[in-house]
Amino acid sequence: MNPKLGILAVFILLSMVFLSFTGLRKEFENYIPFQTAIAALGNAKSISLEQNSRLLDANGGLLYEFKGDESRIHLSYENVPILVQQAFIATEDQNFLEHHGIDGKAIARAFVTNSSKGGIEQGGSTITQQLARNLFLNHERTYDRKLKELLISYRIEQQLSKEQILELYINAIYFQNGIYGIEKASRYYFSKPSKELTLSETALLAAIPNNPVLYNPLKNLSNAKKRQEWILLKMKEEGYIDQTKFESAIKQPINLHVAKSNVPFPEIVGYVKDELLELIASAPENKGLSEDLLKEKRDELLKSGSVIETSLDARLQAEALKSVQKRLSSQDIEGSAVVVDHVSKKIVAMIGGKHVGIEEFNRAYQARRQPGSSIKPLLAYAPYIDLFGLGTNSMISASRICEGNYCPSNYGGATYGTVTLKKAMASSINTAAVRAVKKTGVERAFSYLKPFQFSAVEQKDHQLASALGGFSKGFSPLELTSAYTAFANNGFYVKPRIITSVKDKDGNVLYKWNEQPVKVWKPETNAVMRDMLAAVTISGTARDARFPGSQYVAGKTGTTNDVKDLWFVGLTDRYTAGVWVGRDKPGSLRSIEGSSPEVMIWRDIMIKAYQK
């Protein structure tokens, strides 16, 4: 096609608009947004489409797709199947490779038709014009919009190559049911990537964008089939396929295999979004940004085709959920669990409740509950041993103690004299723990909690009663489990994370945690604490936790007043895991206390973790 003919047709159309269209003033008033659209075409990189971002487990399995207003998987030009290209060129714009964005013959033909009909009945739009419409304009059938479309199309052809235009077009077009772009359409309607589509399937998908409602294969398959056959005919006429392939494709039955929206572990999604916000905020270039701006950056990232890789062990996550659901059959009793791998320092499982949906309340990190005696290793014994250089057989008085009106008692009213620290830990003797904090000094003891960055510890919690878990708000299972990882890391602490890296659509790393270990207590203290914690599972309150598979099994139970919370945070030679059991509205758990569900859930999870 002669470019001069296209330009001449444009000017003829412009003249007719100026003479016959009374909305010229409105066109002038709307010129600024038009200029803005033109300015955006300075280079190809300025044009971007929303793309789904993927959340992956430790083995690369898909956990979730973050979607914006447009659900899309971007496909680079090199990866667009040749049959897809041919199907759209044959039916939408046979002269695509020759024209400069405007097909003069098509415009003239459409103009004559529209003039005889007294309105816009035929478009004559090229692929470039359709791209201009999809990116910058609306779909009103008016001369006002058509004028803008022509000028933007001509500008697009000046700025982008044919390959770039076709890539944008094939990724931008709408395939009904919230689906944009050929790749997502292929995965949605046929549950496979576009490179695996047959000729028949390709033609069926190519039929949809012309009129997504009319050719929606889920509701109007017969209409879609008719247009598919017409597309195949046009492909044959253009020489893209021969008679044999044409006939074979026509005869092939259409077997839609619509992808089901499967989110295997919905409770992970909300947590990952929150951790992602922290990760973005930790980047040097984002220091000082407000929370609103950080959320804006996160949301833009999740619409850019990024890949969020995590440490989640899908098998262990599934097994942990099964155990929580099985062990807590009562409808109003809930539970949560967190598992951290010592080697990677990463979260490998997180259960927020028996049935947690996407971005619903996740008890693993959003609940704050009283810790009971599970706080003793962190607040009472580790600081006491670290400060005074004590050992497991060092003695401490467990006799009655009062500080003002505060006179703590032991479980069942038991009384003790002087006991070893190992005995005090194994039997969870309250009076010994309170005395340890008193000797250390309340403020000194609480200074040992600072590296853990507990979110709800307040100044008013700095009192002796906190040695037994008497905090104003409490801790999440994730917080408490994370703190216990210091016992597996020789007294050093690195906050466990679930995100391992965030990459852009091309595989470049955008964000990655780079936190350094913080020393909490001396290695000698850690060795003593590990011995004391092991005694809890050997002769103390968590003997049911032991299982074959790990040479080291240790931990600490925790029960709050009136048995409203049951805790067990334990560690093996490979994992640290914490389990909480309780009611969302705190109430007594005496009916299940004897079966130790918190310990049994922990044991179930560890057994599965050690199975090959």
WOWO-V616586 format. One record per backbone hydrogen bond with DSSP energy under -1.0 kcal/mol. NH is the residue of the N-H (numbers start at 1). CO is the residue of the C=O. Records with the same first field share a line. If there is no record, write none. Layout:
NH: CO + CO
//
This chain:
6: 2
7: 3
8: 4
9: 5
10: 6
11: 7
12: 8
13: 9
14: 10
15: 11
16: 12
17: 13
18: 14
19: 15
20: 16
21: 17
27: 23
28: 24
29: 25
30: 26
31: 28
34: 30
35: 31
36: 32
37: 33
38: 34
39: 35
40: 36
41: 38
42: 39
46: 43
47: 44
51: 303
52: 72
53: 66
54: 306
55: 64
56: 308
57: 61
58: 312
60: 57
63: 55
64: 55
66: 53
71: 178
79: 76
80: 77
85: 81
86: 82
87: 83
88: 84
89: 85
90: 86
91: 87
92: 88
93: 89
96: 93
98: 95
99: 95
107: 103
108: 104
109: 105
110: 106
111: 107
112: 108
113: 109
114: 110
115: 111
116: 112
117: 113
118: 114
119: 114
130: 126
131: 127
132: 128
133: 129
134: 130
135: 131
136: 132
137: 133
142: 140
146: 142
147: 143
148: 144
149: 145
150: 146
151: 147
152: 148
153: 149
154: 150
155: 151
156: 152
157: 153
159: 155
160: 156
165: 161
166: 162
167: 163
168: 164
169: 165
170: 166
171: 167
172: 168
173: 169
175: 179
179: 176
180: 71
181: 173
182: 170
185: 181
186: 182
187: 183
188: 184
189: 185
190: 186
192: 186
196: 193
197: 194
202: 198
203: 199
204: 200
205: 201
206: 202
211: 208
215: 211
216: 213
219: 216
220: 216
224: 220
225: 221
226: 222
227: 223
228: 224
229: 225
230: 226
231: 227
232: 228
233: 229
234: 230
235: 231
236: 232
237: 233
238: 234
239: 236
240: 235
246: 242
247: 243
248: 244
249: 245
250: 246
251: 247
252: 248
257: 189
259: 188
262: 260
268: 265
272: 268
273: 269
274: 270
275: 271
276: 272
277: 273
278: 274
279: 275
280: 276
281: 277
282: 278
283: 280
286: 283
287: 284
289: 286
294: 290
295: 291
296: 292
297: 293
298: 294
299: 295
300: 296
301: 297
302: 298
303: 300
304: 301
305: 51
307: 503
308: 54
309: 501
310: 56
311: 498
313: 348
317: 313
318: 314
319: 315
320: 316
321: 317
322: 318
323: 319
324: 320
325: 321
326: 322
327: 323
328: 324
333: 330
334: 582
336: 580
337: 351
338: 578
339: 349
340: 576
341: 346
342: 574
345: 341
347: 497
348: 339
349: 339
351: 337
360: 357
363: 352
365: 362
366: 362
369: 475
374: 371
375: 372
376: 373
379: 375
380: 376
381: 376
382: 377
384: 380
385: 381
386: 382
387: 383
388: 384
389: 385
390: 385
394: 391
396: 419
398: 417
403: 406
406: 403
413: 410
414: 411
419: 396
421: 394
422: 392
424: 420
425: 421
426: 422
427: 423
429: 424
433: 429
434: 430
435: 431
436: 432
437: 433
438: 434
439: 435
440: 436
441: 437
445: 441
446: 442
447: 443
448: 445
449: 446
452: 449
453: 450
461: 458
462: 459
463: 461
466: 463
467: 464
468: 465
469: 466
470: 465
471: 469
475: 369
478: 364
480: 476
481: 477
482: 478
483: 479
484: 480
485: 482
486: 483
487: 484
488: 485
491: 486
492: 489
493: 518
500: 309
501: 309
502: 511
503: 307
504: 508
507: 504
510: 502
511: 502
518: 493
520: 491
521: 491
526: 522
527: 523
528: 524
529: 525
530: 526
531: 527
532: 528
533: 529
534: 530
535: 531
538: 534
539: 535
541: 426
542: 536
545: 542
546: 543
554: 571
555: 533
556: 569
558: 567
560: 565
563: 560
566: 581
567: 558
568: 579
569: 556
570: 577
571: 554
572: 575
576: 340
577: 570
578: 338
579: 568
580: 336
581: 566
582: 334
589: 563
592: 589
593: 589
595: 592
596: 593
600: 596
601: 597
602: 598
603: 599
604: 600
605: 601
606: 602
607: 603
608: 604
609: 605
610: 606
//
